[in-house]
């Protein structure tokens, strides 16, 4: 029976718990600063908001890379308006918090819609919403944006199964479209599997073949709508994927590097002990279990009690299904330590596109939470009374709490003895989780003596405290000055602020530097300013510097790897010569600042001598040779080899760039003879050129760059990036989206009362 008053009360409770969890981040002037947020997300959103919307080309990475073509750019995600309203730093905070709150509320409603009771739904929403999985996603907003729609996905799929199939299948398509726009396609696909399982194996439903077909049909129709809405993104990605470093998926060695070691399985039930920010570099000492891809695997000992009770009903198909899913997730996150993931990676076509075994923590964690919800449904009807057992548990809780208060944390007594500190924190961690285990057990033992409603509410609050104590410091915050440049960068930006073309640099990074939070803190203490000083990840984008070392995201053109390989295989001064020929003006290191590269080529040049070669590798080998006159002869990639006479022709000379925007570059050139205009920016499909308003073919030059033929005299050359496929897909997608909305409207205006509810 639906109790709206209780549902509303529990929704407000979840909202309040979420705000309590993120309270420190919501305080004015506070910013997230760990993991992907400082290294890429803030910079990416600054670029997006500074461009006033979806941007197709990113000029601050390599020699320029396609931006919107990368699905993980989230370029078309509708809720990006947060960053237009609040700026990138605070926008990220609001984006993370609101997506997390949205998930908490919709997931509670989803569990209610499929048939769970109010308290079981509250426990399920809190148990998964504050789990190690979801809170780890908060430091990877790309993933959180995709996962946040899971609750609404379940609601739409369940309604399609129970009520108006067509209407809710069409609405389901919009939810799936939002997930794809969120940028994490793998996580979206995994969430579709989970939604299917939740709906088909609902508490009061006996899975029938027709239910399976209806649910699968709704997902299939929804996927059609999601593809239609995302046609521009899909079309752009279709151009990128064949040219990307991820075309063949992830290698087995790279993927299994993120396997959970069996010796770390304790991290599922014994969380890392995370110290406060005042602990400085001792903060990371509590990570005695380590982690692979996610910062926490902790499931919650409070939920464990309920999971144990769920196994009493092991004959129920629903319990069996979620138990199987739990074990499947467990086998997968073990990666190469068990062999299941390895076998699937080797023999199942397309499976190598699933990065990292640790991502399957989603299945393990979700199955665990659903088992706990079933466990609560079982114990809430338990009529046995064990008041003495509950009393013993509560007395034990009081004793442990008193002990922890009387003997507060004193790691300073151990000096720098890492092993002693780790052992000490582990013992305190055992005591801490014992409090929640005993409190949860005591509440369950009171069943029959206390109203089940208060029991469920009490368990949910104990569960929240359990997960809160383990996870609320996983996403610490910094003050707003964290994103200010250091002295070297600040002075450099001041000197270069009037430049039309962004300075091109190559940043040097310590190979041991790691953005993962414990290493970030260990060397620099709580200030954590190393990534900013070292221009790690997207910091070049944040400061509008073109760092050719940065790859620009997950899916980047193969030429990036080829160029970096050229540098790695070369020795000084040859590698510096390669940088100079690429228009790189400065080398940056965090301890010495900017060093000017002698003889750096201007960004635009006029060449009068050229050679054509059929192979890109052959061109790169010749161009990078120190003996090759790269400042006089341009190498053009064509289908045949030919050498222009070039007799008595002058050497190259600079051209003047008068306009430099993301998707448009304008160059003024005055050529003594007919020749070539070279722009030291990436050659990529979709770039078009005009010479004095007339279309001109764009050639790949020197292996990486763009060039056009120009006649003698003074000319204006304009490069524009707007792939033809984008225009076609935008029209098709827009038309399809309007038709889709029309179909949804039709289901509301026609056939009322005809479908059985």
Secondary structure, 3 states (H helix, E strand, C coil): CCCHHHHHHHHHHHHHHHHHHCHHHHCCCEEECCCHHHHHHHHHHHHHHHCCCCCCEECCECCCEECCCCHHHCCCCHHHHHHHHHCHHHHHHHHHHHHHHHHHHHHHHHHHHCCCCHHHHHHHHHHHHCCHHHHHHCCCHHHHHHHCCHHHHHHHHHHHHHCCHHHHHHHHHHHHHHHHHHCCHHHHHHHHHHHHHHHHCCCCCCCCHHHHHHHHHHHHHHHHHHHHHCHHHHHHHHHHHCCECCCCCCCHHHHHCCCCCHHHHHHHCCCCCCCCHHHHHHHHHHCCCCCCCCCCCCCCHHHHHHHHHHHHHCCCHHHHHHHHHHHHHHHHHCHHHCCHHHHHHHHCCCHHHCCCHHHHHHHHHHHHHHHHHHHHHHHCCCCCCCHHHHHHHHHHHHHHHHHHHHCCCCHHHHCCCHHHHHHHHHHHHHHHHHHHHHHHHHHHHCECCECHHHHHHHHHHHHHHHHHHHHCCCCCEEEHHHHCCCHHHHHHHHHHCCCCCCCEEEEECCCCCCCCHHHHHHHHHHHCCHHHHHCCCCHHHHCCCEECCCCCCCCCEHHHHHHHHHHHHCCCCHHHHHHHHCCCCEEEECCCEEEECCCCCCCEEEECEEEEECCHHHHHHHHCCCCCCCCCEEEEECCCCEECCCCCCCCCEECEEEEEECCEEEEEEEECCCEEEEEEEECCCCEEEEECCEEECCEEECCCEEEEEECCEEEEEEEEECCHHHHHHHHHHHHHHHHHHHHHHHHHHCCCCCCCC
